[in-house]
């Protein structure tokens, strides 16, 4: 069984920065982040290939969020800069054998999600 665990959520001031981390057990996967704000659909944010050589970002966070990974630790991070009130959501990490560009496959693995709140 694959375990995916996020950390680093919490409160950030508007304009500030926050770094989310995620660790997946087992082999090296494509990994990424999605979020779901209250009353809204789940939104893909960023993904990174298993090798770390390719990344993908949603237009809504491109230039503000940066995804990176450390394969020695089987971990991925999401650096959130210039936080905005609309960034408030539950952020979830996903691990996939299929792609780094989206996380909708039934075989994808998910963490439980962590809350990020942006204070104005």
C-alpha positions in Angstrom: 0.0 0.0 0.0 1.3 3.4 -0.9 1.2 6.1 1.7 1.2 9.8 0.8 1.6 12.4 3.5 1.5 16.2 3.3 2.9 18.7 5.8 3.5 22.4 6.0 0.0 23.8 5.8 -1.3 26.6 8.0 -1.8 30.3 8.0 0.0 32.7 5.7 -0.4 36.4 5.2 -1.4 37.8 1.9 1.7 38.4 -0.1 3.6 36.0 2.0 5.1 32.6 1.3 4.5 29.0 2.5 6.1 25.8 1.6 4.2 22.5 1.4 5.9 19.2 1.5 4.8 15.7 0.6 6.3 12.2 1.0 5.2 9.1 -0.8 6.2 5.6 0.2 7.4 3.0 -2.2 8.7 3.6 -5.7 9.3 6.9 -7.4 6.1 8.4 -8.8 5.0 11.4 -10.8 3.8 13.7 -8.1 1.7 16.8 -7.9 -0.6 19.1 -6.0 -4.2 19.9 -6.3 -6.5 22.1 -4.1 -10.1 22.4 -3.3 -11.6 25.5 -2.0 -14.9 25.5 -0.1 -17.8 25.2 -2.6 -15.5 24.8 -5.6 -14.2 21.9 -7.7 -10.8 20.3 -7.2 -8.2 22.3 -9.1 -4.9 20.9 -10.4 -2.0 23.2 -9.4 1.3 21.7 -10.3 2.9 18.4 -11.2 6.4 17.1 -11.6 7.6 14.0 -13.5 9.3 11.1 -11.6 12.7 12.1 -12.9 12.1 15.8 -12.0 12.9 16.9 -15.5 9.4 18.0 -16.4 6.8 20.2 -14.7 3.4 21.4 -15.4 1.5 24.3 -13.8 -2.0 25.7 -13.8 -2.3 29.2 -15.2 -3.7 30.4 -11.9 -0.5 29.7 -10.1 2.2 29.9 -12.8 4.9 32.3 -11.7 3.8 32.2 -8.0 4.1 28.5 -7.1 7.1 26.3 -7.7 7.1 22.5 -7.5 10.3 20.6 -6.9 11.3 17.2 -5.7 14.0 15.3 -3.9 14.1 11.7 -5.1 16.6 10.7 -2.5 13.8 11.4 0.0 10.9 10.5 -2.3 9.5 13.9 -1.5 8.0 16.8 -3.4 7.5 20.4 -2.3 5.3 23.2 -3.4 6.7 26.7 -2.8 3.8 29.2 -2.6 4.8 32.8 -3.0 2.8 36.0 -3.2 -0.1 34.2 -1.4 -3.6 35.5 -2.2 -6.9 35.2 -0.3 -8.1 33.0 -3.2 -5.4 30.5 -2.4 -7.3 29.4 0.8 -8.1 25.8 0.3 -7.3 22.2 1.2 -4.2 21.2 -0.6 -3.6 17.6 -1.5 -0.6 15.7 -2.8 -1.0 13.0 -5.3 1.3 10.3 -6.7 0.8 8.7 -10.0 2.2 6.0 -12.3 0.4 7.6 -15.3 1.3 11.3 -15.7 2.5 14.4 -13.9 0.0 16.7 -15.8 -3.2 15.7 -14.0 -4.3 13.5 -11.2 -7.6 11.9 -12.2 -6.6 8.3 -12.8 -8.2 5.7 -10.5 -4.8 4.3 -9.7 -3.5 7.6 -8.3 -2.6 7.8 -4.7 -3.6 10.6 -2.5 -2.7 12.2 0.8 -5.4 13.3 3.2 -4.9 17.0 2.5 -3.9 20.0 4.5 -5.5 23.3 5.1 -3.9 26.5 3.8 -5.5 29.8 5.0 -4.5 33.2 3.7 -5.1 36.2 5.9 -5.7 39.6 4.3 
